[in-house]
């Protein structure tokens, strides 16, 4: 479990730095939000690492789930606010080739890491690990959304496209936050239903 958490933290720190820097350079709210999502994922992984460093990890499951829920809600709030600003023209994203590359990498890497963590969470019987695996899967969906927005902006000049796609992800983040807060942890595949 520590190896999974260590990889997740390392990759997401890199993803956060690159995405936030590229997003700031391109005035892309979706790309900055993507970087902030990576920060939230690092915090989520740190919560899981903290939980499993305790003598009785099960005792700390509820606080860990609540912390993950707050991370989902924070992500949703940030994305909704910035997507709204993009849709009304306050912020206009420019094309970002670096953003396209990091979104592609995450779209490939995160589902695999989420699957490994989901299996570990199932084997350990840990709802908080399962919730964290859903956070990683949300990153993959956010990667796809950001990628779509960046590509449409680059190819067609549709600066608003990444804001619109990000709103879909905000809906998933709210749903996952509510489920984590309640202590529910389903398979990430259930998100599609």
Secondary structure as a PSIPRED ss2 file (coil, helix, strand):
# PSIPRED VFORMAT (PSIPRED V4.0)

   1 X C   1.000  0.000  0.000
   2 X H   0.000  1.000  0.000
   3 X H   0.000  1.000  0.000
   4 X H   0.000  1.000  0.000
   5 X H   0.000  1.000  0.000
   6 X H   0.000  1.000  0.000
   7 X H   0.000  1.000  0.000
   8 X H   0.000  1.000  0.000
   9 X H   0.000  1.000  0.000
  10 X H   0.000  1.000  0.000
  11 X H   0.000  1.000  0.000
  12 X H   0.000  1.000  0.000
  13 X H   0.000  1.000  0.000
  14 X H   0.000  1.000  0.000
  15 X H   0.000  1.000  0.000
  16 X H   0.000  1.000  0.000
  17 X H   0.000  1.000  0.000
  18 X H   0.000  1.000  0.000
  19 X H   0.000  1.000  0.000
  20 X H   0.000  1.000  0.000
  21 X H   0.000  1.000  0.000
  22 X H   0.000  1.000  0.000
  23 X H   0.000  1.000  0.000
  24 X H   0.000  1.000  0.000
  25 X H   0.000  1.000  0.000
  26 X H   0.000  1.000  0.000
  27 X C   1.000  0.000  0.000
  28 X C   1.000  0.000  0.000
  29 X H   0.000  1.000  0.000
  30 X H   0.000  1.000  0.000
  31 X H   0.000  1.000  0.000
  32 X H   0.000  1.000  0.000
  33 X H   0.000  1.000  0.000
  34 X H   0.000  1.000  0.000
  35 X H   0.000  1.000  0.000
  36 X H   0.000  1.000  0.000
  37 X H   0.000  1.000  0.000
  38 X H   0.000  1.000  0.000
  39 X H   0.000  1.000  0.000
  40 X H   0.000  1.000  0.000
  41 X H   0.000  1.000  0.000
  42 X H   0.000  1.000  0.000
  43 X H   0.000  1.000  0.000
  44 X H   0.000  1.000  0.000
  45 X H   0.000  1.000  0.000
  46 X H   0.000  1.000  0.000
  47 X H   0.000  1.000  0.000
  48 X H   0.000  1.000  0.000
  49 X H   0.000  1.000  0.000
  50 X H   0.000  1.000  0.000
  51 X H   0.000  1.000  0.000
  52 X H   0.000  1.000  0.000
  53 X H   0.000  1.000  0.000
  54 X C   1.000  0.000  0.000
  55 X C   1.000  0.000  0.000
  56 X C   1.000  0.000  0.000
  57 X H   0.000  1.000  0.000
  58 X H   0.000  1.000  0.000
  59 X H   0.000  1.000  0.000
  60 X H   0.000  1.000  0.000
  61 X H   0.000  1.000  0.000
  62 X H   0.000  1.000  0.000
  63 X H   0.000  1.000  0.000
  64 X H   0.000  1.000  0.000
  65 X H   0.000  1.000  0.000
  66 X H   0.000  1.000  0.000
  67 X H   0.000  1.000  0.000
  68 X H   0.000  1.000  0.000
  69 X H   0.000  1.000  0.000
  70 X H   0.000  1.000  0.000
  71 X H   0.000  1.000  0.000
  72 X H   0.000  1.000  0.000
  73 X H   0.000  1.000  0.000
  74 X H   0.000  1.000  0.000
  75 X H   0.000  1.000  0.000
  76 X H   0.000  1.000  0.000
  77 X H   0.000  1.000  0.000
  78 X H   0.000  1.000  0.000
  79 X H   0.000  1.000  0.000
  80 X H   0.000  1.000  0.000
  81 X H   0.000  1.000  0.000
  82 X H   0.000  1.000  0.000
  83 X H   0.000  1.000  0.000
  84 X H   0.000  1.000  0.000
  85 X H   0.000  1.000  0.000
  86 X H   0.000  1.000  0.000
  87 X H   0.000  1.000  0.000
  88 X C   1.000  0.000  0.000
  89 X C   1.000  0.000  0.000
  90 X C   1.000  0.000  0.000
  91 X C   1.000  0.000  0.000
  92 X C   1.000  0.000  0.000
  93 X C   1.000  0.000  0.000
  94 X C   1.000  0.000  0.000
  95 X C   1.000  0.000  0.000
  96 X C   1.000  0.000  0.000
  97 X H   0.000  1.000  0.000
  98 X H   0.000  1.000  0.000
  99 X H   0.000  1.000  0.000
 100 X H   0.000  1.000  0.000
 101 X H   0.000  1.000  0.000
 102 X H   0.000  1.000  0.000
 103 X H   0.000  1.000  0.000
 104 X H   0.000  1.000  0.000
 105 X H   0.000  1.000  0.000
 106 X H   0.000  1.000  0.000
 107 X H   0.000  1.000  0.000
 108 X H   0.000  1.000  0.000
 109 X H   0.000  1.000  0.000
 110 X H   0.000  1.000  0.000
 111 X H   0.000  1.000  0.000
 112 X H   0.000  1.000  0.000
 113 X H   0.000  1.000  0.000
 114 X H   0.000  1.000  0.000
 115 X H   0.000  1.000  0.000
 116 X H   0.000  1.000  0.000
 117 X H   0.000  1.000  0.000
 118 X H   0.000  1.000  0.000
 119 X H   0.000  1.000  0.000
 120 X H   0.000  1.000  0.000
 121 X H   0.000  1.000  0.000
 122 X H   0.000  1.000  0.000
 123 X H   0.000  1.000  0.000
 124 X H   0.000  1.000  0.000
 125 X C   1.000  0.000  0.000
 126 X C   1.000  0.000  0.000
 127 X H   0.000  1.000  0.000
 128 X H   0.000  1.000  0.000
 129 X H   0.000  1.000  0.000
 130 X H   0.000  1.000  0.000
 131 X H   0.000  1.000  0.000
 132 X H   0.000  1.000  0.000
 133 X H   0.000  1.000  0.000
 134 X H   0.000  1.000  0.000
 135 X H   0.000  1.000  0.000
 136 X H   0.000  1.000  0.000
 137 X H   0.000  1.000  0.000
 138 X H   0.000  1.000  0.000
 139 X H   0.000  1.000  0.000
 140 X H   0.000  1.000  0.000
 141 X H   0.000  1.000  0.000
 142 X H   0.000  1.000  0.000
 143 X H   0.000  1.000  0.000
 144 X H   0.000  1.000  0.000
 145 X H   0.000  1.000  0.000
 146 X H   0.000  1.000  0.000
 147 X H   0.000  1.000  0.000
 148 X H   0.000  1.000  0.000
 149 X H   0.000  1.000  0.000
 150 X H   0.000  1.000  0.000
 151 X H   0.000  1.000  0.000
 152 X H   0.000  1.000  0.000
 153 X H   0.000  1.000  0.000
 154 X H   0.000  1.000  0.000
 155 X H   0.000  1.000  0.000
 156 X H   0.000  1.000  0.000
 157 X C   1.000  0.000  0.000
 158 X C   1.000  0.000  0.000
 159 X C   1.000  0.000  0.000
 160 X C   1.000  0.000  0.000
 161 X H   0.000  1.000  0.000
 162 X H   0.000  1.000  0.000
 163 X H   0.000  1.000  0.000
 164 X H   0.000  1.000  0.000
 165 X H   0.000  1.000  0.000
 166 X H   0.000  1.000  0.000
 167 X H   0.000  1.000  0.000
 168 X H   0.000  1.000  0.000
 169 X H   0.000  1.000  0.000
 170 X H   0.000  1.000  0.000
 171 X H   0.000  1.000  0.000
 172 X H   0.000  1.000  0.000
 173 X H   0.000  1.000  0.000
 174 X H   0.000  1.000  0.000
 175 X H   0.000  1.000  0.000
 176 X H   0.000  1.000  0.000
 177 X H   0.000  1.000  0.000
 178 X H   0.000  1.000  0.000
 179 X H   0.000  1.000  0.000
 180 X H   0.000  1.000  0.000
 181 X H   0.000  1.000  0.000
 182 X H   0.000  1.000  0.000
 183 X C   1.000  0.000  0.000
 184 X C   1.000  0.000  0.000
 185 X C   1.000  0.000  0.000
 186 X C   1.000  0.000  0.000
 187 X C   1.000  0.000  0.000
 188 X H   0.000  1.000  0.000
 189 X H   0.000  1.000  0.000
 190 X H   0.000  1.000  0.000
 191 X H   0.000  1.000  0.000
 192 X H   0.000  1.000  0.000
 193 X C   1.000  0.000  0.000
